[in-house]
């Protein structure tokens, strides 16, 4: 199989315009390399980007520094979002309260949409090719790869980088592994203009996150920017629990009634997090890749982020994706041959992800515990 030296300007295709894919493209461009990013969305604003997340000094912030965007990130981030509260489920009394000290930047919060816009605006115009839903990646003549898209386009590349998330299409070129349901669901609820429309909930949640659990189920609320709060109703159940109850995600009032029954022993102040939301609920069953997940190195395809090591959402996903992206881009810039760059990256990324996968295997169930919350796992993002 042939490899392509970095000196000949390899054609690099990144699939997925999330934080990982965009970080990789940004750092490659800073090192004089070009990459096209392909995304299935019709444009940057065609779907919700998700809630808030914290970026850690030892992974996400490292990547932003390599991307030349750390200072701008810190101007956008919310240090006050590091506040954490835990309540007793039965009576809503406060049992744990962690407030950030002045100038603490160990895990400042930022909306996912703000982070994505920061990365998008840093790229050369035209880098991201919207409306490109990947169908498959085939091997082409000469050892390259051809990407086939639903819009009829076909693109040849020397290296394909799968940054396309949990249900990655690029992953199929390297691995037969598929995400498996872990037995837990998140039902997401939104609250808008909370300080005016939902002042009691705004006070309950504070400036960061708040949670309560009773050993069987959990409520986890996070403040976003612009007066927005997201609440995650966390339960162990079948992946199709709504369908089994004869419901779908648009059946807002029947879902509220079902939740009120399931949380009937909880304090009224906490039950408002279940029922006072603005708009419908969003059902998010949780999936993870097998532990460990590995593949035989191929100089024409590699993976980063959830495409490589999908784990439960416990505050590490985006951080690891961005660190992966940074290390891969630096490896490509620092090696004469793509094959050497890919191997060097995977030799570092895979052991790290295996260790983290093993550490978090089953850890999501800890959110249901009624023990005092562990502040080191204080983010759902």
C-alpha positions as CSV (number, residue, x, y, z in Angstrom):
1,X,0.0,0.0,0.0
2,X,1.4,3.4,-0.9
3,X,1.7,6.3,1.5
4,X,1.7,10.0,0.9
5,X,4.5,12.2,2.2
6,X,3.4,15.3,4.0
7,X,5.6,17.3,1.7
8,X,3.3,16.5,-1.3
9,X,0.3,18.2,0.4
10,X,-1.9,15.2,1.1
11,X,-5.6,15.4,0.4
12,X,-7.2,15.2,3.8
13,X,-10.9,14.7,4.3
14,X,-12.4,15.2,7.7
15,X,-16.0,13.8,8.2
16,X,-17.9,15.7,10.9
17,X,-18.0,19.4,11.7
18,X,-18.1,19.0,15.5
19,X,-15.5,20.2,17.9
20,X,-13.1,17.4,17.1
21,X,-13.2,17.7,13.3
22,X,-13.0,21.5,13.4
23,X,-10.1,21.5,15.9
24,X,-8.2,19.1,13.6
25,X,-8.8,21.3,10.6
26,X,-7.8,24.5,12.4
27,X,-4.5,23.1,13.6
28,X,-3.7,21.6,10.2
29,X,-4.3,25.0,8.6
30,X,-2.0,26.7,11.2
31,X,0.7,24.3,10.0
32,X,0.3,25.0,6.4
33,X,-1.8,21.9,5.5
34,X,-5.3,21.9,4.0
35,X,-8.3,19.8,4.9
36,X,-11.9,19.7,3.8
37,X,-14.5,19.1,6.4
38,X,-17.7,17.4,5.3
39,X,-20.9,17.5,7.4
40,X,-24.4,16.2,6.8
41,X,-26.1,19.4,8.1
42,X,-27.4,21.9,5.6
43,X,-25.5,24.7,7.4
44,X,-24.1,25.8,10.7
45,X,-27.4,26.7,12.2
46,X,-29.7,23.9,11.1
47,X,-29.9,22.0,14.3
48,X,-29.4,22.5,18.1
49,X,-25.8,21.9,19.1
50,X,-26.5,20.6,22.6
51,X,-26.0,22.0,26.1
52,X,-23.0,23.3,28.0
53,X,-19.7,21.6,28.6
54,X,-16.5,22.3,30.5
55,X,-13.0,22.2,28.9
56,X,-10.2,20.9,31.1
57,X,-6.7,22.2,31.3
58,X,-5.2,18.8,30.5
59,X,-7.1,18.1,27.3
60,X,-9.6,20.5,25.8
61,X,-7.7,23.6,26.8
62,X,-4.5,22.0,25.4
63,X,-6.2,21.6,22.1
64,X,-7.4,25.2,22.1
65,X,-3.9,26.5,22.8
66,X,-2.5,24.5,19.9
67,X,-5.4,26.0,17.8
68,X,-4.5,29.5,18.9
69,X,-7.9,30.0,20.4
70,X,-7.4,29.6,24.1
71,X,-7.6,33.3,25.0
72,X,-10.7,33.8,23.0
73,X,-12.3,30.7,24.6
74,X,-11.6,32.1,28.1
75,X,-13.3,35.4,27.1
76,X,-16.4,33.5,26.1
77,X,-16.4,30.9,28.9
78,X,-18.4,31.1,32.1
79,X,-16.2,30.4,35.2
80,X,-19.3,30.8,37.4
81,X,-20.7,27.8,35.5
82,X,-18.4,25.6,37.7
83,X,-20.8,25.9,40.6
84,X,-22.3,22.6,41.6
85,X,-25.3,21.9,43.9
86,X,-26.7,18.6,45.1
87,X,-30.1,18.3,46.8
88,X,-31.9,15.6,48.8
89,X,-34.6,14.1,46.5
90,X,-37.2,13.8,49.2
91,X,-37.2,17.3,50.6
92,X,-35.0,19.4,48.3
93,X,-32.6,20.4,51.1
94,X,-29.1,21.3,50.0
95,X,-26.6,18.6,50.8
96,X,-23.5,19.6,48.8
97,X,-22.5,23.0,47.3
98,X,-19.3,23.7,45.5
99,X,-18.6,27.3,44.3
100,X,-15.6,28.2,42.1
101,X,-13.0,30.4,43.7
102,X,-12.1,33.7,42.1
103,X,-10.1,33.3,38.8
104,X,-10.6,29.5,38.9
105,X,-10.4,28.2,35.3
106,X,-10.0,24.5,35.8
107,X,-13.3,23.7,34.0
108,X,-15.1,26.8,32.8
109,X,-18.4,26.2,31.0
110,X,-19.2,27.2,27.4
111,X,-22.2,26.4,25.3
112,X,-21.5,23.8,22.6
113,X,-22.8,26.2,20.0
114,X,-20.5,29.0,21.1
115,X,-17.5,26.6,21.0
116,X,-18.5,25.4,17.5
117,X,-18.9,29.0,16.2
118,X,-15.5,29.9,17.7
119,X,-13.9,27.0,15.8
120,X,-15.9,27.6,12.6
121,X,-14.9,31.3,12.4
122,X,-11.2,30.4,12.8
123,X,-11.1,28.3,9.6
124,X,-10.4,29.4,6.0
125,X,-13.7,30.2,4.3
126,X,-15.0,27.2,2.4
127,X,-13.3,24.6,4.6
128,X,-16.6,23.1,5.7
129,X,-18.7,21.5,2.9
130,X,-22.3,21.4,4.2
131,X,-25.0,19.0,3.0
132,X,-22.6,16.1,2.6
133,X,-24.1,13.1,4.4
134,X,-21.5,10.3,4.1
135,X,-22.7,7.0,2.8
136,X,-19.5,5.0,2.7
137,X,-15.7,5.1,2.3
138,X,-14.3,2.8,-0.3
139,X,-10.7,2.0,-1.2
140,X,-9.6,3.5,-4.5
141,X,-6.8,2.7,-6.9
142,X,-3.3,3.6,-5.8
143,X,-4.1,3.1,-2.1
144,X,-6.3,6.2,-1.6
145,X,-9.9,6.4,-0.5
146,X,-13.1,7.6,-2.1
147,X,-15.9,9.1,0.0
148,X,-19.4,8.7,-1.4
149,X,-22.1,11.2,-0.2
150,X,-25.9,11.1,-0.3
151,X,-25.9,14.2,-2.5
152,X,-24.1,12.3,-5.3
153,X,-20.7,13.7,-4.7
154,X,-17.6,11.5,-4.7
155,X,-14.3,12.7,-3.2
156,X,-10.9,11.1,-3.3
157,X,-8.6,11.5,-0.4
158,X,-5.2,10.3,0.8
159,X,-6.4,10.4,4.4
160,X,-10.0,10.2,5.8
161,X,-10.5,11.3,9.4
162,X,-13.7,10.0,11.0
163,X,-14.9,12.7,13.4
164,X,-18.5,11.8,12.7
165,X,-19.6,10.8,16.2
166,X,-21.3,7.8,17.8
167,X,-22.8,6.4,14.6
168,X,-19.7,7.0,12.5
169,X,-19.9,5.9,8.9
170,X,-16.1,6.2,8.6
171,X,-15.7,3.6,11.4
172,X,-17.0,0.9,9.1
173,X,-13.8,1.2,7.0
174,X,-11.7,0.1,10.0
175,X,-13.9,-1.8,12.5
176,X,-17.1,-3.8,12.7
177,X,-17.8,-2.5,16.2
178,X,-21.2,-0.8,16.8
179,X,-22.4,1.1,19.8
180,X,-24.4,-0.9,22.4
181,X,-27.2,0.4,24.6
182,X,-25.9,0.7,28.2
183,X,-29.3,0.5,29.9
184,X,-29.8,4.2,30.7
185,X,-31.8,7.0,29.1
186,X,-31.6,10.7,29.3
187,X,-34.8,12.6,28.7
188,X,-33.9,16.2,28.0
189,X,-36.1,19.2,28.9
190,X,-35.5,22.9,28.1
191,X,-36.3,26.0,30.1
192,X,-36.0,29.4,28.4
193,X,-35.6,32.9,29.9
194,X,-35.5,31.2,33.3
195,X,-34.7,34.3,35.5
196,X,-38.0,35.9,34.3
197,X,-40.3,32.9,33.4
198,X,-39.0,30.3,35.9
199,X,-37.4,32.2,38.8
200,X,-37.8,29.3,41.2
201,X,-36.0,27.0,38.9
202,X,-33.3,29.6,38.3
203,X,-32.7,29.9,42.0
204,X,-32.7,26.1,42.5
205,X,-30.0,25.6,39.8
206,X,-27.9,28.6,40.4
207,X,-25.2,29.6,37.9
208,X,-23.8,26.1,37.2
209,X,-25.3,22.7,37.7
210,X,-27.7,21.1,40.2
211,X,-28.7,17.5,40.7
212,X,-30.6,15.1,42.9
213,X,-30.8,11.3,42.9
214,X,-32.7,8.7,45.0
215,X,-30.7,5.5,44.1
216,X,-33.0,4.7,41.1
217,X,-33.2,7.8,39.1
218,X,-31.7,11.3,38.8
219,X,-32.4,14.8,37.7
220,X,-29.4,16.8,36.5
221,X,-29.9,20.5,35.5
222,X,-27.3,22.7,33.8
223,X,-27.5,26.5,33.2
224,X,-26.5,27.6,29.7
225,X,-25.9,31.1,28.5
226,X,-28.7,33.6,27.7
227,X,-31.0,32.4,30.5
228,X,-31.4,28.9,29.3
229,X,-31.4,25.7,31.4
230,X,-31.4,22.1,30.3
231,X,-32.6,19.3,32.5
232,X,-31.7,15.6,32.0
233,X,-34.1,13.1,33.5
234,X,-31.8,10.1,34.0
235,X,-33.3,6.6,34.4
236,X,-32.5,2.9,33.9
237,X,-35.0,1.5,31.4
238,X,-35.4,-0.1,28.0
239,X,-34.1,2.0,25.1
240,X,-37.6,2.1,23.7
241,X,-39.3,2.9,27.0
242,X,-41.5,5.6,25.5
243,X,-42.8,3.3,22.8
244,X,-43.4,0.6,25.4
245,X,-45.6,3.1,27.2
246,X,-47.5,3.8,24.0
247,X,-45.9,7.3,23.7
248,X,-43.5,9.2,21.5
249,X,-41.3,12.2,22.2
250,X,-44.1,14.6,21.0
251,X,-46.5,13.4,23.6
252,X,-45.5,16.1,26.1
253,X,-48.5,16.0,28.5
254,X,-48.7,12.2,28.8
255,X,-44.9,12.1,29.3
256,X,-45.3,14.6,32.1
257,X,-47.9,12.5,33.8
258,X,-45.7,9.4,33.5
259,X,-42.8,11.3,35.0
260,X,-44.9,12.6,37.9
261,X,-45.9,9.1,38.7
262,X,-42.3,7.8,38.6
263,X,-41.0,10.7,40.7
264,X,-44.0,10.9,43.0
265,X,-41.9,10.7,46.2
266,X,-39.7,13.6,45.2
267,X,-39.9,17.1,46.6
268,X,-42.3,19.5,44.7
269,X,-39.6,22.0,44.1
270,X,-37.6,19.3,42.2
271,X,-40.6,17.9,40.4
272,X,-40.9,21.3,38.6
273,X,-37.8,20.3,36.7
274,X,-39.9,17.5,35.2
275,X,-43.0,19.4,34.3
276,X,-42.5,23.1,33.8
277,X,-40.3,22.8,30.7
278,X,-40.9,24.9,27.5
279,X,-41.7,22.6,24.6
280,X,-41.3,18.9,24.1
281,X,-38.9,16.4,25.7
282,X,-36.0,14.9,23.8
283,X,-35.3,11.2,24.3
284,X,-31.6,10.3,24.4
285,X,-30.8,6.6,25.1
286,X,-27.2,6.1,26.0
287,X,-24.8,4.0,23.9
288,X,-21.1,3.1,24.2
289,X,-18.5,1.2,22.1
290,X,-17.1,-2.1,23.3
291,X,-14.2,-1.8,25.8
292,X,-11.5,-1.8,24.5
293,X,-12.2,-0.6,20.9
294,X,-9.2,-1.0,18.6
295,X,-8.4,-1.7,14.9
296,X,-5.5,-2.5,12.6
297,X,-3.8,0.7,11.7
298,X,-4.4,1.9,8.1
299,X,-2.5,4.8,6.6
300,X,-5.6,6.0,4.7
301,X,-8.2,6.1,7.5
302,X,-8.3,7.0,11.2
303,X,-10.8,8.0,13.9
304,X,-11.1,10.5,16.7
305,X,-13.6,11.3,19.4
306,X,-16.8,9.4,19.7
307,X,-16.1,7.6,16.4
308,X,-13.1,6.0,18.1
309,X,-14.2,5.6,21.7
310,X,-17.8,6.4,22.4
311,X,-18.3,6.6,26.2
312,X,-21.1,7.6,28.6
313,X,-21.6,11.4,28.8
314,X,-19.7,12.2,32.0
315,X,-17.8,15.3,31.0
316,X,-14.9,13.8,28.9
317,X,-16.3,13.3,25.4
318,X,-15.6,16.7,23.8
319,X,-12.4,17.1,25.8
320,X,-11.0,13.8,24.5
321,X,-12.2,14.5,21.0
322,X,-10.4,17.8,20.9
323,X,-7.2,16.3,22.4
324,X,-7.4,13.5,19.8
325,X,-7.8,16.1,17.0
326,X,-4.8,18.2,18.3
327,X,-2.5,15.2,18.5
328,X,-3.5,13.9,15.1
329,X,-3.0,17.2,13.4
330,X,0.4,17.7,15.0
331,X,1.4,14.2,14.1
332,X,0.5,14.8,10.4
333,X,2.4,18.1,10.4
334,X,5.4,16.5,12.1
335,X,5.9,13.3,10.0
336,X,7.1,12.9,6.5
337,X,4.7,10.1,5.7
338,X,1.0,9.9,6.5
339,X,1.3,6.2,7.6
340,X,3.9,7.2,10.2
341,X,1.7,10.1,11.4
342,X,-1.4,7.9,11.8
343,X,0.5,5.1,13.6
344,X,2.1,7.6,16.0
345,X,-1.3,9.2,16.7
346,X,-3.0,5.9,17.3
347,X,-0.2,4.5,19.5
348,X,-0.9,7.4,21.8
349,X,-4.6,7.8,21.5
350,X,-5.8,4.2,21.8
351,X,-4.1,3.3,25.1
352,X,-5.4,6.6,26.6
353,X,-9.0,5.9,25.4
354,X,-8.9,2.3,26.5
355,X,-7.9,3.5,30.0
356,X,-10.7,6.0,30.1
357,X,-13.2,3.6,28.7
358,X,-12.4,1.1,31.4
359,X,-12.5,3.7,34.1
360,X,-16.0,4.9,32.9
361,X,-17.4,1.5,32.2
362,X,-20.5,1.4,34.3
363,X,-19.8,4.8,35.9
364,X,-22.9,6.4,34.4
365,X,-24.9,4.4,36.9
366,X,-23.2,6.3,39.7
367,X,-25.3,9.3,38.8
368,X,-28.3,7.5,40.2
369,X,-26.7,7.1,43.6
370,X,-28.0,9.0,46.6
371,X,-24.5,9.3,48.0
372,X,-22.9,12.7,48.1
373,X,-21.9,13.7,44.6
374,X,-18.3,13.4,43.3
375,X,-17.3,16.9,42.2
376,X,-14.8,15.3,39.7
377,X,-17.7,14.1,37.6
378,X,-19.7,17.3,37.6
379,X,-20.6,17.6,34.0
380,X,-22.9,15.7,31.7
381,X,-21.6,17.1,28.5
